Amino acid sequence: MKDESGISAVEYGLLAAGIAVGLWAIVGGDTGIGTSLQAVLGDVQTDLATAAE
């Protein structure tokens, strides 16, 4: 039996691709996805600040 508990190269690639798409959406804030994502992240930031009070 071999140990398959570690993350594979394919999973690392998918993770990197997801992060790249997220960063692209944030940097390209004039797109619909970027604008929506910025709004969601702004809401999260506000909620976290409110919860910390």
Distance bins in CASP14 RR format, pairs under 12 A and 6 or more apart:
PFRMAT RR
TARGET T0000
AUTHOR 0000-0000-0000
RMODE 2
METHOD distances of the structure
MODEL  1
4 11 0 0 0 0 0 1 0 0 0 0 0
6 12 0 0 0 0 0 1 0 0 0 0 0
7 13 0 0 0 0 1 0 0 0 0 0 0
7 14 0 0 0 0 1 0 0 0 0 0 0
7 15 0 0 0 0 1 0 0 0 0 0 0
7 16 0 0 0 0 0 1 0 0 0 0 0
8 14 0 0 0 0 1 0 0 0 0 0 0
8 15 0 0 0 0 0 1 0 0 0 0 0
9 15 0 0 0 0 0 1 0 0 0 0 0
9 16 0 0 0 0 0 1 0 0 0 0 0
10 16 0 0 0 0 0 1 0 0 0 0 0
10 17 0 0 0 0 0 1 0 0 0 0 0
11 17 0 0 0 0 0 1 0 0 0 0 0
11 18 0 0 0 0 0 1 0 0 0 0 0
12 18 0 0 0 0 0 1 0 0 0 0 0
12 19 0 0 0 0 0 1 0 0 0 0 0
13 19 0 0 0 0 1 0 0 0 0 0 0
13 20 0 0 0 0 1 0 0 0 0 0 0
13 21 0 0 0 0 0 1 0 0 0 0 0
14 20 0 0 0 0 0 1 0 0 0 0 0
14 21 0 0 0 0 0 1 0 0 0 0 0
15 21 0 0 0 0 0 1 0 0 0 0 0
15 22 0 0 0 0 0 1 0 0 0 0 0
16 22 0 0 0 0 0 1 0 0 0 0 0
16 23 0 0 0 0 0 1 0 0 0 0 0
17 23 0 0 0 0 0 1 0 0 0 0 0
17 24 0 0 0 0 0 1 0 0 0 0 0
18 24 0 0 0 0 1 0 0 0 0 0 0
18 25 0 0 0 0 1 0 0 0 0 0 0
19 25 0 0 0 0 0 1 0 0 0 0 0
19 26 0 0 0 0 0 1 0 0 0 0 0
20 26 0 0 0 0 0 1 0 0 0 0 0
20 27 0 0 0 0 0 1 0 0 0 0 0
21 27 0 0 0 0 0 1 0 0 0 0 0
21 28 0 0 0 0 0 1 0 0 0 0 0
21 31 0 0 0 0 0 1 0 0 0 0 0
21 33 0 0 0 0 1 0 0 0 0 0 0
21 34 0 0 0 0 0 1 0 0 0 0 0
21 37 0 0 0 0 0 1 0 0 0 0 0
22 28 0 0 0 0 1 0 0 0 0 0 0
22 29 0 0 0 0 0 1 0 0 0 0 0
22 31 0 0 0 0 0 1 0 0 0 0 0
22 33 0 0 0 0 1 0 0 0 0 0 0
22 34 0 0 0 0 1 0 0 0 0 0 0
22 36 0 0 0 0 0 1 0 0 0 0 0
22 37 1 0 0 1 0 0 0 0 0 0 0
22 38 0 0 0 0 0 1 0 0 0 0 0
22 40 0 0 0 0 0 1 0 0 0 0 0
22 41 0 0 0 0 0 1 0 0 0 0 0
23 29 0 0 0 0 0 1 0 0 0 0 0
23 33 0 0 0 0 0 1 0 0 0 0 0
23 34 0 0 0 0 0 1 0 0 0 0 0
23 37 0 0 0 0 0 1 0 0 0 0 0
24 31 0 0 0 0 1 0 0 0 0 0 0
24 33 0 0 0 0 1 0 0 0 0 0 0
24 34 0 0 0 0 1 0 0 0 0 0 0
24 37 0 0 0 0 0 1 0 0 0 0 0
25 31 1 0 0 1 0 0 0 0 0 0 0
25 32 0 0 0 0 1 0 0 0 0 0 0
25 33 1 0 1 0 0 0 0 0 0 0 0
25 34 1 0 1 0 0 0 0 0 0 0 0
25 35 0 0 0 0 1 0 0 0 0 0 0
25 36 0 0 0 0 1 0 0 0 0 0 0
25 37 1 0 1 0 0 0 0 0 0 0 0
25 38 0 0 0 0 1 0 0 0 0 0 0
25 39 0 0 0 0 0 1 0 0 0 0 0
25 40 0 0 0 0 0 1 0 0 0 0 0
25 41 0 0 0 0 0 1 0 0 0 0 0
26 32 0 0 0 0 0 1 0 0 0 0 0
26 33 0 0 0 0 1 0 0 0 0 0 0
26 34 1 0 0 1 0 0 0 0 0 0 0
26 35 0 0 0 0 0 1 0 0 0 0 0
26 36 0 0 0 0 0 1 0 0 0 0 0
26 37 1 0 0 1 0 0 0 0 0 0 0
26 38 1 0 0 1 0 0 0 0 0 0 0
26 39 0 0 0 0 0 1 0 0 0 0 0
26 40 0 0 0 0 0 1 0 0 0 0 0
26 41 1 0 0 1 0 0 0 0 0 0 0
26 42 0 0 0 0 0 1 0 0 0 0 0
27 33 0 0 0 0 0 1 0 0 0 0 0
27 34 0 0 0 0 1 0 0 0 0 0 0
27 37 0 0 0 0 0 1 0 0 0 0 0
27 38 0 0 0 0 0 1 0 0 0 0 0
28 34 1 0 1 0 0 0 0 0 0 0 0
28 35 0 0 0 0 1 0 0 0 0 0 0
28 36 0 0 0 0 0 1 0 0 0 0 0
28 37 0 0 0 0 1 0 0 0 0 0 0
28 38 0 0 0 0 1 0 0 0 0 0 0
29 35 1 0 1 0 0 0 0 0 0 0 0
29 36 0 0 0 0 1 0 0 0 0 0 0
29 37 0 0 0 0 1 0 0 0 0 0 0
29 38 1 0 0 1 0 0 0 0 0 0 0
29 39 0 0 0 0 0 1 0 0 0 0 0
29 41 0 0 0 0 0 1 0 0 0 0 0
30 36 0 0 0 0 0 1 0 0 0 0 0
30 38 0 0 0 0 0 1 0 0 0 0 0
31 37 0 0 0 0 1 0 0 0 0 0 0
31 38 0 0 0 0 0 1 0 0 0 0 0
32 38 0 0 0 0 1 0 0 0 0 0 0
32 39 0 0 0 0 1 0 0 0 0 0 0
32 40 0 0 0 0 0 1 0 0 0 0 0
33 39 0 0 0 0 0 1 0 0 0 0 0
33 40 0 0 0 0 0 1 0 0 0 0 0
34 40 0 0 0 0 1 0 0 0 0 0 0
34 41 0 0 0 0 1 0 0 0 0 0 0
34 42 0 0 0 0 0 1 0 0 0 0 0
35 41 0 0 0 0 0 1 0 0 0 0 0
35 42 0 0 0 0 0 1 0 0 0 0 0
36 42 0 0 0 0 0 1 0 0 0 0 0
36 43 0 0 0 0 0 1 0 0 0 0 0
37 43 0 0 0 0 0 1 0 0 0 0 0
37 44 0 0 0 0 0 1 0 0 0 0 0
38 44 0 0 0 0 0 1 0 0 0 0 0
38 45 0 0 0 0 0 1 0 0 0 0 0
39 45 0 0 0 0 0 1 0 0 0 0 0
39 46 0 0 0 0 0 1 0 0 0 0 0
40 46 0 0 0 0 0 1 0 0 0 0 0
40 47 0 0 0 0 0 1 0 0 0 0 0
41 47 0 0 0 0 0 1 0 0 0 0 0
41 48 0 0 0 0 0 1 0 0 0 0 0
42 48 0 0 0 0 1 0 0 0 0 0 0
42 49 0 0 0 0 1 0 0 0 0 0 0
42 50 0 0 0 0 0 1 0 0 0 0 0
43 49 0 0 0 0 0 1 0 0 0 0 0
43 50 0 0 0 0 0 1 0 0 0 0 0
44 50 0 0 0 0 0 1 0 0 0 0 0
44 51 0 0 0 0 0 1 0 0 0 0 0
45 51 0 0 0 0 0 1 0 0 0 0 0
45 52 0 0 0 0 0 1 0 0 0 0 0
46 52 0 0 0 0 0 1 0 0 0 0 0
46 53 0 0 0 0 0 1 0 0 0 0 0
47 53 0 0 0 0 0 1 0 0 0 0 0
END
